[in-house]
């Protein structure tokens, strides 16, 4: 027994070191020296890499409450670790988010009904036309003007005070949080968005409820993910799950929710993300069905619509072209309205903007009450054939104006429903006109209304998958799948051709951030060879062409012999047939070809293979990536500012760690001419307890730390060191901190962030750096 340990020492027996530590110590010992051979170093390196350095949060451990240190805290930490540390945990979190998004969608829907009833006396208002409110009969139909003003007085100050990011249609804020802020959304957005949007919609805001439910579900998911401290990669997936669940539960459309989650919010495809979004979407849909049943969302639209005449697809193609223009026009009108209102309202308090703007909105609703709120009942009536031709045109244009006005004055709601509404009215108008021109053989007008719903949204959002699935699921018309796909694809292509950015991303572009820009992870797929190649000198090309012409025009030049090269320049050392690259190929392919065929580089030809454009080397590729990464740093900062625009000082938060290593600081030490460490080996410095050297410079370049690295003037050493401040942490028996570190004699280096091993004495106290670079292992 060791003194002071076990029964003889009166203290607890020291824990035995791990098998890896014991084997590593034996390999370092004199007993194993005769066995050292080439493979021993590799085995020792593998064992070293397998060692873990347990983090001792000494500066924060003592702050934990007894509950956190007790059984409940251990269980909570275990659950949190499981959620964030495995694929099964991600799936379980997706199910939890789906349940939460499902109940959130149900509660939000009922909340809208209640606010609409309080404002109008009806759970759904607008389809009845211009009628008085039972609550305010003495105002007659003029209450329609008063209601948006009162609503603005309620939700305007509420949003301004608690969550400015809840203003507007919400989806861009979720998109930028996922793309630029690691999926982090402030927790209060969930409740603020729910109540503010319900008040706005209930008091006449002519917007949709998909934007709010996306932001509600995503904020809920982000909050849960941050509670269990998920990595940013998984947190982004979980936020997309919240959006998928919200859409699925709101519209009884699980496939639409899935596509919305990864096509619009996450904007990337991976198996983990798709599976998680599926689980969340299905779970939320089951919760919603328990309250609202399983029929399609639009119950009044016939569910057996189809196309019997193939010639109708030509009309569908024309409708897709028109819908592309209408969807792009909706986006343009929306942001033009925002610009005008911003100019008018400049310098005035934001909290009063919805109330004052509510006067204009109320007058518009008084003229066309069918524009009140979301408008789904009006869509049902119109597609059923109960709206006259001229009113369809008024409703199509009026919805664009009403939605743009609602959002520009500071209202809270989505653009999905207005896009569907505009498409339904425009498609029905198109169908009735076609019926009058070509007769009944052209098909039912409702077919064109359903197709145009998806086409206009596909054009506005530039999200063809989501647009196609949404219309088919919400109407139950699976027989129109081909027609909807054709119209949506054409409309989205037209919109992309007319302008850059969708109705969602344009809001972010106006704030200075492009989430569609090439990411560092995709640089090799987005950059082209002509972006990085070194062009061939024009004088050399012309000289070669002149020489070829002088030697006989188009005839191929004679090969140069080894002797001729020796006579002109020097000895020929290598000759091989080159692999040609085309200037429009990606760097991903270029780098592969260089590695396989071009140690010194490859020639770059024009796409028609008739002209030499330049020469590309591995250095060209790496330099281009370095330039792109440098510019990405600036873009990342801009994106973070956009994502945090709602906080009081976003600039101060941009470089504040969002997931800090509690209890530690990154320390950078510069070696000066008078420094005590000047000329010493890195492994000979007596580093303080708990410190670990993580990097050092050699010739001003950062390199992994080595024990034999000589510290010269101007070089730097990077360490992780315990953070100071606050009361000292408690110490255990013998003056040792519980689970702390101790100075090891050895070469004067400490065992940084690692437990002292009582089974191996001084030898185990050396730094990982020193052990890695000891050639003898002793």
FENPEDA-V59265 format. One record per pair of residues at least 24 apart in sequence whose C-alpha atoms are under 6 Angstrom apart, sorted by the first residue. I is the first residue (numbers start at 1). J is the second residue. D is the distance in Angstrom with one decimal. If there is no record, write none. Layout:
I&J&D  I&J&D
This chain:
28&777&4.3  28&778&4.4  29&778&5.4  53&753&5.8  53&754&5.1  54&754&5.7  55&753&5.7  57&663&5.0  58&729&6.0  59&663&5.0  60&663&5.8  62&729&5.4  80&228&4.7  84&230&4.9  91&276&5.7  94&276&5.5  94&280&5.1  95&279&5.9  95&280&5.3  97&221&5.7  97&242&5.9  98&245&5.2  98&280&4.0  98&283&5.1  98&284&4.6  99&283&6.0  99&284&5.3  101&217&4.9  101&245&5.4  101&246&5.1  101&284&6.0  102&249&5.3  102&284&4.0  102&287&5.4  102&288&5.8  105&246&5.9  105&250&5.6  112&198&4.7  112&202&5.6  115&202&4.7  116&202&3.9  119&203&5.9  126&369&5.2  126&370&4.3  126&372&5.3  127&370&5.5  127&378&5.1  129&369&5.6  130&369&5.9  144&362&5.8  144&366&5.9  145&362&3.8  145&363&5.6  147&203&5.5  148&203&5.2  148&204&5.7  148&358&4.8  148&362&5.8  149&355&4.5  149&358&4.6  151&203&5.4  152&354&4.4  152&355&4.0  153&355&5.2  155&196&5.1  156&351&4.6  156&354&5.8  157&351&4.5  160&351&5.8  164&646&5.4  165&646&5.6  166&193&5.1  167&410&5.9  167&412&5.0  168&407&5.5  168&411&5.9  168&412&4.7  169&211&5.2  169&412&5.9  169&413&4.7  169&414&4.3  170&211&5.2  170&215&5.7  171&211&5.5  172&504&5.3  175&265&5.1  176&643&5.7  177&643&5.5  178&236&5.4  180&639&5.2  180&640&5.6  181&640&5.8  182&232&4.9  183&235&5.6  183&236&4.5  184&222&5.8  185&219&5.5  185&222&5.9  187&223&5.5  190&216&4.6  190&219&5.4  197&412&4.9  197&413&5.7  201&373&5.1  204&372&4.8  204&373&4.8  205&373&5.1  205&406&5.7  206&372&5.5  206&373&4.5  206&374&5.8  206&402&5.7  206&403&5.0  207&374&5.5  207&403&5.3  207&413&5.1  207&414&5.4  208&374&5.1  208&413&5.3  208&414&4.3  208&415&5.7  208&417&4.6  209&413&5.8  209&414&5.5  210&414&5.5  211&413&5.8  211&414&4.0  212&413&5.7  213&246&5.4  214&243&4.5  214&246&5.5  217&242&4.3  217&243&5.5  217&246&5.5  218&242&4.4  218&243&5.3  237&273&5.6  240&265&5.9  240&266&5.8  241&277&4.7  241&280&5.6  244&281&5.3  245&280&5.3  245&281&4.2  245&284&5.0  248&281&5.5  248&285&5.4  249&284&5.2  249&285&4.5  249&288&5.1  251&297&5.7  253&473&5.6  254&281&5.3  254&282&5.8  256&466&5.4  256&469&5.2  256&470&5.1  257&281&5.9  259&466&5.1  260&466&5.5  296&474&5.2  296&475&5.7  296&476&5.6  297&474&4.8  298&474&5.9  298&475&5.3  300&380&5.5  303&476&5.2  303&477&5.0  304&477&6.0  306&479&5.5  306&480&5.7  317&487&5.9  320&487&4.2  320&490&5.4  320&491&4.9  321&491&5.5  323&455&5.7  323&456&5.0  323&491&5.7  324&459&5.1  324&491&3.8  324&494&5.2  324&495&5.3  327&456&4.8  327&459&4.9  327&460&4.5  328&460&5.6  328&495&5.6  330&400&6.0  331&503&5.2  334&404&4.5  338&408&4.5  353&409&5.8  354&409&5.1  354&410&5.3  357&409&5.4  383&446&5.5  392&425&5.3  396&422&4.7  396&425&5.3  396&426&5.9  419&456&6.0  419&457&5.1  420&453&4.6  423&452&4.7  423&453&4.1  423&456&5.3  424&449&4.5  424&452&6.0  424&453&5.0  427&452&5.0  451&484&5.0  455&487&5.5  455&488&4.2  455&491&5.6  458&488&5.5  458&492&5.4  459&491&5.1  459&492&4.3  459&495&5.3  460&502&5.8  460&503&5.4  461&502&4.9  461&503&5.4  462&492&5.2  462&502&5.6  464&488&5.9  513&639&5.7  524&587&4.8  524&588&4.6  525&586&5.7  525&588&5.7  527&586&5.9  527&587&6.0  528&584&5.6  528&585&5.5  528&586&4.4  528&587&5.6  529&583&5.0  529&584&5.9  529&585&5.7  529&586&5.9  529&587&5.8  530&583&4.9  532&620&5.8  533&615&5.7  533&616&4.7  534&614&5.5  534&615&5.4  535&614&4.0  536&614&4.6  582&606&5.8  582&607&5.5  663&722&5.7  663&723&5.1  664&721&5.4  664&722&4.4  664&723&4.6  665&720&5.8  665&721&5.4  665&723&5.4  666&719&5.8  666&720&4.9  667&718&5.7  667&719&5.1  668&717&5.8  668&718&4.6  669&716&5.4  669&717&5.2  670&715&5.9  670&716&4.4  671&713&5.1  671&714&5.4  671&715&5.5  672&713&5.0  672&714&6.0  673&713&5.6  678&711&5.5  678&712&5.6  679&710&5.8  679&711&5.2  679&712&5.7  680&710&5.6  680&711&5.7  681&708&5.2  681&709&5.3  681&710&4.6  682&707&5.1  682&709&5.4  683&707&4.0  683&770&5.7  684&747&5.6  684&748&5.7  686&748&4.7  686&749&4.8  687&749&5.8  687&750&5.9  689&741&5.9  689&742&5.7  689&743&5.7  690&741&5.7  690&752&4.7  690&753&4.7  691&720&5.7  691&721&4.6  691&752&4.8  692&719&5.5  692&720&5.4  692&752&4.5  693&719&4.4  694&718&5.8  694&719&5.4  706&769&5.4  707&769&5.5  707&770&4.3
